[in-house]
Amino acid sequence: MQINYARKEISCKLVYYGPGMSGKTTNLEIIHEKVPDQHKGEMTSIATEGDRTLFFDFLPLDLGQVRGMTTKFQLYTVPGQVYYASTRKLVLQGADGVIFVADSSADKIEENLESLRDLQANLAEYGVNIEQIPLVIQWNKRDLPNALPVEELEKKVNLFNAVTTEAVAAMGEGVLSTLKIAAGLILDRLNAKEPGAAPSAAAPRPVKAEEPKKEIFVARVNADMISKTYFNQYCQTQYRLSSRTDDVEDFKKFSVDEKKRLLESLLNHALLLQDAKKRGVAATKEEIGKQLSVFARRFTKKEELDAYLVRRKLSMDNLTNEATKNVIIAKMISDVIPDLSDRVKITEAEVKEYYANHKDRFDGKPIGEVKDELVARVKAKRKKSLLDEFFQILREQAAIEVFEQNLS
Amino acid sequence: MKDEQLREKRLVYYQEDVEQIEKLLQEFLKLSNAKAIFLIDKEGHLVSQEGATETMHTETLSALVAGSFAATKEMARMLGESEFSVMFHQGKRDHIHISLVSDRAISAIVFDEQTTVGMVNLYAKELIVKLEKIFSVASKRINQEHKMEEGYSESVQDRLDDMFKE
């Protein structure tokens, strides 16, 4: 299996195994026939003149984006004939799951068993236990007059307690359901619990002296892991920048709810920056400088700014990072919402409504006196909701995971 | 197979690795004048591609390259070699040069009369050393947990259903 975070792609290898003429290639042909073009590649067969598979048949399936990951299955068949043992083994290399296509005929029991044991041995050569790999047995050719009852096949052939399905592959019956079950078994493993990963009441494992201290993560945004250290720094900076007072240690008293809220904004920004990177949107030195000078306008002298930084325990780097982020956000907004200037146009009625709803904020001043401030506020509000909309779209496509237990 | 073993068998490529890899592949194409290059993992999954690949069935090509490499390895074993690290197929117009990159990937280079097998070989050797470095750094990195969103497996099964209905 390959997980490619750069391409946001998961690619699994699924091998159809079984005795000669049991219908492995037929399974692939049916899939190829039924699946629409945009979801499949070319079906390739390395076959002999007699149309029997020599090395393997191959069919790539592209399911498209599923929950943020482009999901692909590479379907392979092995040659069934006994004398192709070595090529059969090669195809099995790196298989994430196996569909064993068994022939239901009464006279094929031995061949089925031989092939199943061959599978077991070949997997073992790659260090894989047949009872551990996702394995589905398909009882094929159920329409044959001499087909054995399923109960008998289960008893005689299903040596490893595999999941089984029934099929008449040549008629297309049971092909999809077998594939679906195998896909499910393979992918369920992705989220299999890591031993010791889940928080538990059990005593922590002793840490060896030479073991490096394990980093604690609070969240994952696609391929980026957000460490607790980074998150704490983020909270701290945000607090120090926005606090009304100079009591900069207050952030330590943040409640879990506040931390969650801050994490939400951090996740949004991380997503936006990832998206910006993909689009090649970056901040130039001039733009960052301009943004910084806007901030510096709050101070009349350079010394005042310095004193402010000292009081707030902030560095110029903190400010520069914040400025860079703001520049990129501003650029992205105009990039992804091209009709921004139209959409932030506000009407007289909206301004009036805002004034009516927030009268107390204006100390009873008449609307004419606070018009500029009113317009700015309504615009900012509109911008924020547009940005939230965009964040929502980003988040729907992203793979985000929060490790809440690590927040406190 | 234990879960732990299974995880080790997963090949995980992170953004930063792939970005570096892509840069190296682009550089290689410039230097060698080859038409296209693919980096494929040993299981036959495509890792990265650069150059004029639009008309090629890249997924199938990757599976065939990995398969043929595996077959060559078997040939080597029978001759008492551990592995043939380079393979070359000559065509009338296009040729393909296949080489092993560390123990986990294969590079496949397609080229024509714009260059020579010697040039390709020369720059491929340099490229492989650089790629191996990236792989070795990546493999030492602590394997981050890669969990899919909840319900991912079910969504995939639903998608399969839809595909067959279309």
Interface residues (C-beta under 8 A of the other chain):
Chain A: M1 Q2 I3 N4 Y5 A6 R7 I10 S11 K13 K34 V35 P36 H39 G41 E42 T44 I46 F55 F56 F58 P60 L61 D62 L63 G64 V66 R67 G68 M69 T71 K72 Q74 Y76 S86 T87 L90 V91 Q93 G94 G127 V128 N129 Q132 I133 L176 L179 K180 A183 G184 L187 D188 R189 L190 N191 A192 E194 P195 A197 K214 R220 A223 D224 M225 A399 E401
Chain B: M1 K2 D3 E4 Q5 L6 K9 R10 L11 V12 Y13 Y14 Q15 D17 V18 E19 D41 K42 E43 G44 H45 L46 V47 H57 E59 T60 A63 L64 G67 A70 A71 E74 I142 Q144 E145 H146 K147 M148 E149 E150 G151 Y152 S153 E154 S155 V156 Q157 R159 L160 D161 M163 F164 E166
